[in-house]
Amino acid sequence: MSIWWSLHLRRDAASVPLARRLLLGAMETAGVDPDISFDLSLALTEACANAVEHGGDGDRSEAYRVTAYLDGEKCRIEVTDAGPGFPSGVRRAPARTAHADAEHGRGLGLIQELADHVHFANRPGRGGAVVSFDKILKWREDAPLMAV
């Protein structure tokens, strides 16, 4: 069984927990293992926070999109914004060393640690960044939608 959803969200900090709660609710309902759900929700939080912070030209009314697919044994999440995008050729988190007490600068690296596969790209033609990541799912024993 497959579940997918897509959100078009305003670049506002209040949109981040909305996306996270929707993902957690879908995974809990489907019967995904709570540890996997936590990892994916944290990675989604970081990707959304990055889109809110960097995903536009300063106009907070601009939107970003979150799409999630739970399909068989894998969950794929994609966050797309309309900002300046990544430097040309970036395939991994841009190298940026954050101080130990810094509150910013670790999100993309954290996504790489939490997910099984991560891809950073720029939207062709229109500009903006695309962060997509996936993770192999584990299921609770009583999972109603467990992949067969």
C-alpha positions as CSV (number, residue, x, y, z in Angstrom):
1,M,0.0,0.0,0.0
2,S,1.1,3.5,-0.7
3,I,0.4,6.8,1.0
4,W,1.5,10.2,-0.4
5,W,0.7,13.8,0.4
6,S,1.9,17.2,-0.7
7,L,1.7,20.5,1.2
8,H,2.1,24.0,-0.2
9,L,3.3,26.0,2.9
10,R,4.0,29.7,3.5
11,R,7.6,30.4,4.5
12,D,6.8,30.9,8.1
13,A,8.2,29.1,11.2
14,A,4.7,28.0,12.2
15,S,4.5,25.8,9.1
16,V,7.3,23.6,10.2
17,P,5.5,21.8,13.1
18,L,2.4,21.4,10.8
19,A,4.4,19.4,8.3
20,R,6.1,17.4,11.0
21,R,2.8,16.5,12.7
22,L,1.2,15.4,9.5
23,L,4.2,13.1,8.7
24,L,4.2,11.7,12.2
25,G,0.4,11.1,12.1
26,A,0.6,9.3,8.7
27,M,3.5,7.1,9.9
28,E,1.8,6.3,13.2
29,T,-1.5,5.4,11.5
30,A,0.4,3.2,8.9
31,G,2.3,1.4,11.7
32,V,5.8,2.6,11.0
33,D,8.3,1.9,13.8
34,P,8.5,4.9,16.2
35,D,12.3,5.2,15.9
36,I,12.1,5.5,12.1
37,S,9.2,8.0,12.4
38,F,11.3,10.1,14.8
39,D,14.3,10.1,12.5
40,L,12.2,11.1,9.4
41,S,10.3,13.8,11.3
42,L,13.5,15.4,12.6
43,A,15.0,15.3,9.1
44,L,11.8,16.9,7.7
45,T,12.0,19.6,10.4
46,E,15.5,20.5,9.4
47,A,14.6,20.6,5.7
48,C,11.5,22.7,6.3
49,A,13.5,25.1,8.6
50,N,16.0,25.5,5.9
51,A,13.3,26.3,3.3
52,V,11.8,28.9,5.7
53,E,15.2,30.5,6.4
54,H,16.7,30.4,2.9
55,G,14.0,29.5,0.5
56,G,13.1,32.9,-1.0
57,D,14.3,36.4,-1.8
58,G,13.3,37.9,1.6
59,D,9.5,37.8,1.0
60,R,8.1,35.6,3.7
61,S,4.8,35.3,1.8
62,E,6.6,33.0,-0.7
63,A,5.8,29.3,-0.3
64,Y,7.6,26.0,-0.2
65,R,6.4,22.5,-0.9
66,V,6.7,19.3,1.1
67,T,5.8,16.0,-0.6
68,A,6.0,12.7,1.3
69,Y,5.6,9.1,-0.1
70,L,5.3,6.0,2.0
71,D,5.6,3.3,-0.6
72,G,6.2,-0.3,0.3
73,E,9.4,-0.5,2.3
74,K,10.5,3.1,1.8
75,C,9.6,6.7,2.7
76,R,10.7,9.5,0.4
77,I,10.4,13.1,1.4
78,E,11.1,16.1,-0.8
79,V,11.2,19.8,0.2
80,T,11.3,22.3,-2.6
81,D,11.7,26.1,-2.2
82,A,12.0,29.2,-4.4
83,G,15.2,30.6,-3.0
84,P,18.7,30.9,-4.6
85,G,19.3,27.2,-4.5
86,F,22.6,25.4,-3.8
87,P,26.0,26.3,-5.3
88,S,26.5,24.6,-8.7
89,G,27.3,20.9,-8.5
90,V,26.4,20.3,-4.8
91,R,25.5,16.7,-4.2
92,R,26.1,16.6,-0.4
93,A,25.5,19.1,2.3
94,P,27.5,22.2,1.6
95,A,30.7,22.2,3.7
96,R,30.1,24.5,6.5
97,T,31.7,24.2,9.9
98,A,29.5,25.3,12.8
99,H,31.0,26.1,16.1
100,A,30.0,23.8,18.9
101,D,27.7,26.3,20.5
102,A,26.2,27.6,17.2
103,E,22.4,27.4,16.8
104,H,22.5,27.2,13.0
105,G,24.5,25.4,10.3
106,R,24.0,21.7,11.0
107,G,20.6,21.0,9.4
108,L,21.7,19.5,6.0
109,G,24.4,17.4,7.6
110,L,21.9,16.1,10.2
111,I,19.5,15.1,7.4
112,Q,22.4,13.1,5.8
113,E,22.9,11.3,9.1
114,L,19.2,10.5,9.7
115,A,18.3,9.3,6.2
116,D,19.5,6.4,4.1
117,H,19.8,8.4,0.8
118,V,19.9,12.2,0.4
119,H,20.0,14.3,-2.7
120,F,20.5,18.1,-2.9
121,A,19.7,19.8,-6.2
122,N,18.4,23.0,-7.7
123,R,15.0,23.3,-9.5
124,P,15.6,23.4,-13.2
125,G,14.7,26.7,-14.9
126,R,12.9,28.4,-12.0
127,G,15.5,28.4,-9.3
128,G,15.2,27.2,-5.8
129,A,16.5,24.2,-3.8
130,V,15.3,20.7,-3.7
131,V,16.2,18.5,-0.7
132,S,15.0,14.9,-1.1
133,F,15.7,12.0,1.2
134,D,14.5,8.5,1.9
135,K,14.7,5.9,4.5
136,I,13.9,2.2,4.6
137,L,10.9,1.6,6.8
138,K,10.6,-0.7,9.7
139,W,7.1,-1.6,10.8
140,R,5.4,-2.3,14.2
141,E,4.1,-5.9,14.6
142,D,0.5,-4.6,14.6
143,A,1.0,-2.3,11.6
144,P,-2.3,-2.0,9.7
145,L,-0.7,-0.9,6.5
146,M,2.5,-2.9,6.7
147,A,4.2,-3.5,3.3
148,V,3.8,-7.0,2.1
